[in-house]
């Protein structure tokens, strides 16, 4: 314990009490002689493991996440996000002015995407399409994994210039550069046409219904008269009623930071209809799902 306290710049007694609390919920284990061991849960705090959540934990401890929760009562009264009032800018503007937090956020999202990507690619066969456009696809992790899995598919990554600036090099490292095009753009602006499928992964939950509808209508315009094309929305579908669902906690984060939110199946159907799409099938609730939508 003294060595840990010295490395972390903390008081040994206070650190012991905190670690004892964490051990009580399974994060660490306390051993004789004041030694601390890693449990399976604590392994995810390491940076050198495949399923590391270290960057996500650090981001969740940042000012950008913590301060809005101090104003949760304001959000409850108004129904509006409090982030803008606290920091004088929206979340993405904050990231542009705080490059260290922005880099941490990007790493955290990439780690999360590494887990959800494989689940979603297992759940839905993108091999049925020839050309796929990933709208708001960040640095290209999801698209690269899709292209690796389906060698006959070509892809287009669309996101803001500062987000995609390293994407060509990333695609080259993954060995898919010849089948991956990078387009600097904004999902509120004009989107590239001529694709068999358009993907919105973890985009719409950041936005309220009005903004999300505008994004969907932009995709609908890009599809045009191609009734065979599909929009694939990769998002969480909330479980109904009082069933346990981690997405219900993420929904509060969306309320405080963005004004967006997680949606249940009925809300997804209504939103998609407003954007010019009809949902095919009935995706499972209480988890991430592929919502396949046809243009109408």
C-alpha positions as CSV (number, residue, x, y, z in Angstrom):
1,X,0.0,0.0,0.0
2,X,2.8,2.6,0.8
3,X,4.3,2.0,-2.7
4,X,0.9,2.5,-4.4
5,X,0.3,5.7,-2.3
6,X,3.7,7.0,-3.3
7,X,3.2,6.3,-7.1
8,X,-0.3,7.8,-7.0
9,X,0.5,10.8,-4.8
10,X,-2.1,9.9,-2.2
11,X,-2.3,9.4,1.5
12,X,-1.8,5.7,2.4
13,X,-4.6,5.5,4.9
14,X,-7.1,7.2,2.6
15,X,-6.0,5.1,-0.4
16,X,-6.5,1.9,1.7
17,X,-10.0,3.0,2.6
18,X,-10.9,3.7,-1.1
19,X,-9.4,0.4,-2.3
20,X,-11.3,-1.4,0.4
21,X,-14.5,0.1,-0.9
22,X,-13.6,-0.9,-4.5
23,X,-12.7,-4.4,-3.3
24,X,-16.1,-4.8,-1.7
25,X,-17.7,-4.5,-5.2
26,X,-15.2,-6.8,-6.9
27,X,-12.8,-4.3,-8.5
28,X,-9.7,-5.3,-6.5
29,X,-8.9,-7.9,-3.8
30,X,-7.0,-6.9,-0.7
31,X,-4.4,-9.4,0.5
32,X,-2.4,-9.9,3.7
33,X,0.4,-7.4,4.2
34,X,-1.4,-4.5,2.5
35,X,-1.0,-5.9,-1.0
36,X,-3.6,-5.3,-3.7
37,X,-4.5,-7.9,-6.3
38,X,-6.3,-7.6,-9.6
39,X,-9.7,-9.3,-10.1
40,X,-11.1,-10.1,-13.5
41,X,-13.0,-6.8,-13.3
42,X,-9.9,-4.9,-12.5
43,X,-8.0,-6.4,-15.4
44,X,-10.0,-4.1,-17.7
45,X,-8.2,-1.1,-16.1
46,X,-5.0,-2.2,-17.7
47,X,-3.9,-0.6,-21.0
48,X,-2.3,-3.7,-22.4
49,X,-5.3,-6.1,-22.6
50,X,-7.6,-6.6,-25.5
51,X,-10.8,-5.5,-23.7
52,X,-9.2,-2.5,-21.9
53,X,-11.6,0.0,-20.5
54,X,-8.9,2.3,-19.1
55,X,-9.5,5.2,-21.4
56,X,-13.3,5.0,-20.9
57,X,-12.8,5.1,-17.1
58,X,-10.4,8.1,-17.4
59,X,-12.8,9.9,-19.7
60,X,-15.7,9.2,-17.3
61,X,-13.6,10.8,-14.6
62,X,-13.0,13.9,-16.6
63,X,-14.4,17.3,-16.0
64,X,-16.5,17.0,-19.2
65,X,-18.4,14.1,-17.8
66,X,-18.5,15.0,-14.1
67,X,-19.5,18.6,-14.0
68,X,-22.8,18.1,-15.8
69,X,-23.9,15.6,-13.2
70,X,-23.7,18.3,-10.5
71,X,-26.4,20.1,-12.4
72,X,-28.7,17.1,-13.0
73,X,-31.6,18.8,-11.2
74,X,-31.5,21.6,-13.7
75,X,-31.8,19.1,-16.6
76,X,-34.7,17.5,-14.8
77,X,-36.5,20.8,-14.5
78,X,-35.8,22.0,-18.1
79,X,-35.5,18.7,-20.1
80,X,-32.4,20.3,-21.8
81,X,-28.7,19.5,-21.6
82,X,-26.7,21.4,-19.1
83,X,-23.3,21.0,-20.8
84,X,-23.5,24.1,-22.9
85,X,-24.4,26.4,-20.0
86,X,-21.6,25.0,-17.9
87,X,-18.8,25.3,-20.4
88,X,-20.2,28.0,-22.8
89,X,-20.1,25.7,-25.8
90,X,-21.4,22.3,-26.9
91,X,-19.6,19.1,-26.3
92,X,-17.9,18.9,-29.7
93,X,-16.8,22.5,-29.4
94,X,-15.3,21.7,-26.0
95,X,-13.4,18.8,-27.6
96,X,-12.0,21.1,-30.3
97,X,-10.7,23.5,-27.6
98,X,-9.3,20.7,-25.3
99,X,-7.2,18.4,-27.5
100,X,-6.1,16.2,-24.6
101,X,-9.7,15.5,-23.7
102,X,-10.5,15.0,-27.3
103,X,-7.8,12.5,-27.8
104,X,-8.9,10.6,-24.7
105,X,-12.5,10.6,-25.9
106,X,-11.4,9.2,-29.3
107,X,-9.4,6.5,-27.6
108,X,-12.3,5.6,-25.3
109,X,-14.8,5.4,-28.2
110,X,-12.4,3.3,-30.2
111,X,-12.1,0.8,-27.4
112,X,-15.8,0.7,-27.0
113,X,-16.2,0.3,-30.7
114,X,-13.8,-2.7,-30.7
115,X,-16.3,-4.6,-28.5
116,X,-19.5,-3.6,-30.2
117,X,-18.2,-3.8,-33.7
118,X,-17.6,-7.6,-33.6
119,X,-21.0,-8.1,-32.0
120,X,-22.8,-6.1,-34.7
121,X,-20.8,-7.7,-37.6
122,X,-21.8,-11.1,-36.3
123,X,-25.4,-10.0,-36.0
124,X,-25.8,-8.5,-39.5
125,X,-24.4,-9.6,-42.9
126,X,-22.9,-6.5,-44.6
127,X,-21.6,-8.8,-47.4
128,X,-25.0,-8.4,-49.2
129,X,-23.9,-4.8,-50.2
130,X,-21.3,-3.7,-52.8
131,X,-20.6,-0.2,-51.5
132,X,-21.1,0.9,-47.9
133,X,-20.9,4.5,-46.6
134,X,-20.1,4.9,-42.9
135,X,-21.5,8.3,-42.0
136,X,-19.9,9.9,-38.9
137,X,-17.7,6.9,-38.7
138,X,-14.9,8.5,-36.7
139,X,-11.4,7.3,-37.5
140,X,-12.6,4.3,-39.5
141,X,-12.4,1.4,-37.1
142,X,-15.8,-0.1,-37.8
143,X,-15.5,0.3,-41.6
144,X,-12.1,-1.3,-41.6
145,X,-13.4,-4.3,-39.7
146,X,-16.3,-4.6,-42.1
147,X,-14.0,-4.5,-45.1
148,X,-11.7,-7.1,-43.6
149,X,-14.6,-9.4,-43.0
150,X,-16.1,-8.9,-46.5
151,X,-13.4,-8.7,-49.1
152,X,-15.7,-7.9,-52.0
153,X,-17.2,-4.7,-50.3
154,X,-15.9,-1.2,-50.9
155,X,-16.4,1.5,-48.3
156,X,-16.5,5.3,-47.8
157,X,-15.8,6.9,-44.5
158,X,-17.5,10.3,-43.9
159,X,-16.6,12.6,-41.0
160,X,-15.2,16.0,-40.1
161,X,-11.8,16.8,-41.5
162,X,-10.0,16.8,-38.1
163,X,-11.5,13.4,-37.3
164,X,-10.6,11.6,-40.6
165,X,-7.2,13.1,-41.2
166,X,-5.4,10.0,-40.0
167,X,-7.9,7.5,-41.5
168,X,-5.9,6.9,-44.8
169,X,-2.9,5.7,-42.8
170,X,-5.1,3.6,-40.5
171,X,-6.8,2.0,-43.5
172,X,-3.3,1.3,-45.0
173,X,-2.2,-0.4,-41.8
174,X,-5.3,-2.6,-41.8
175,X,-4.7,-3.5,-45.4
176,X,-7.9,-2.2,-46.8
177,X,-6.8,1.2,-48.2
178,X,-7.5,0.1,-51.8
179,X,-11.2,-0.4,-51.0
180,X,-11.6,2.5,-48.6
181,X,-12.4,6.1,-49.6
182,X,-12.2,9.0,-47.1
183,X,-14.5,12.0,-47.5
184,X,-14.4,15.0,-45.3
185,X,-17.9,16.1,-44.5
186,X,-20.7,16.6,-42.0
187,X,-23.7,14.5,-41.5
188,X,-25.8,17.7,-41.5
189,X,-24.4,18.5,-45.0
190,X,-24.5,16.9,-48.4
191,X,-23.6,13.2,-48.2
192,X,-22.1,11.0,-51.0
193,X,-24.6,9.2,-53.2
194,X,-24.4,5.9,-55.1
195,X,-24.0,3.5,-52.1
196,X,-25.9,0.3,-51.5
197,X,-25.9,0.9,-47.8
198,X,-25.5,3.8,-45.4
199,X,-24.4,3.2,-41.8
200,X,-25.1,5.4,-38.8
201,X,-23.3,3.8,-35.9
202,X,-23.8,5.5,-32.5
203,X,-24.7,8.8,-34.1
204,X,-28.4,9.4,-33.6
205,X,-28.4,9.0,-29.9
206,X,-26.3,12.1,-29.5
207,X,-29.1,14.3,-30.9
208,X,-32.6,15.2,-30.1
209,X,-35.5,14.2,-32.4
210,X,-35.3,17.3,-34.6
211,X,-31.6,17.1,-35.2
212,X,-31.7,13.3,-35.6
213,X,-34.5,13.7,-38.2
214,X,-32.4,16.2,-40.1
215,X,-29.5,13.6,-40.2
216,X,-31.9,10.9,-41.5
217,X,-33.3,13.1,-44.2
218,X,-29.8,13.9,-45.4
219,X,-29.2,10.2,-45.8
220,X,-32.5,9.8,-47.5
221,X,-31.5,12.5,-50.0
222,X,-28.3,10.7,-50.7
223,X,-30.1,7.5,-51.5
224,X,-32.5,9.2,-53.9
225,X,-34.6,6.9,-56.1
226,X,-32.6,3.8,-55.2
227,X,-35.3,1.8,-53.4
228,X,-33.0,-1.2,-53.1
229,X,-30.5,0.8,-50.9
230,X,-30.7,0.5,-47.2
231,X,-29.9,2.5,-44.1
232,X,-28.4,0.4,-41.3
233,X,-28.7,2.2,-37.9
234,X,-26.4,0.6,-35.3
235,X,-27.7,1.8,-31.9
236,X,-29.0,0.6,-28.6
237,X,-32.7,-0.4,-28.4
238,X,-34.0,0.2,-24.9
239,X,-35.7,-2.6,-23.0
240,X,-39.3,-1.9,-22.1
241,X,-40.7,-1.1,-18.7
242,X,-38.6,-1.6,-15.6
243,X,-36.3,-4.3,-17.2
244,X,-32.6,-4.0,-16.5
245,X,-30.8,-2.2,-19.3
246,X,-27.5,-0.4,-19.1
247,X,-28.7,1.8,-21.9
248,X,-31.1,3.5,-19.4
249,X,-28.1,4.9,-17.6
250,X,-26.4,6.0,-20.8
251,X,-29.6,7.8,-21.6
252,X,-29.1,10.1,-18.6
253,X,-25.6,10.9,-19.9
254,X,-27.1,11.8,-23.3
255,X,-29.6,14.1,-21.5
256,X,-27.0,16.0,-19.6
257,X,-24.3,16.3,-22.3
258,X,-26.1,16.4,-25.7
259,X,-29.8,16.6,-25.3
260,X,-30.1,13.3,-27.2
261,X,-31.0,10.0,-25.8
262,X,-31.4,6.3,-26.1
263,X,-34.7,5.1,-27.7
264,X,-37.0,2.2,-27.4
265,X,-38.4,0.4,-30.4
266,X,-41.5,2.5,-30.7
267,X,-39.5,5.7,-30.5
268,X,-37.1,4.3,-33.2
269,X,-40.0,3.6,-35.6
270,X,-41.4,7.1,-35.1
271,X,-38.0,8.8,-35.6
272,X,-37.2,6.7,-38.7
273,X,-40.6,7.5,-40.3
274,X,-40.0,11.2,-39.8
275,X,-36.7,10.8,-41.6
276,X,-38.1,9.0,-44.6
277,X,-37.5,5.4,-43.6
278,X,-39.4,2.3,-42.5
279,X,-37.9,-0.3,-40.1
280,X,-37.6,-3.8,-41.4
281,X,-38.2,-6.5,-38.9
282,X,-38.1,-6.2,-35.1
283,X,-34.7,-6.0,-33.5
284,X,-34.2,-7.3,-30.0
285,X,-34.5,-4.8,-27.2
286,X,-32.1,-4.2,-24.3
287,X,-28.9,-4.3,-26.3
288,X,-27.1,-2.9,-29.4
289,X,-28.9,-3.9,-32.6
290,X,-28.8,-3.4,-36.3
291,X,-31.9,-1.5,-37.4
292,X,-32.3,-2.1,-41.1
293,X,-34.3,0.6,-42.8
294,X,-35.7,0.9,-46.3
295,X,-36.4,4.3,-47.9
296,X,-40.0,5.3,-48.3
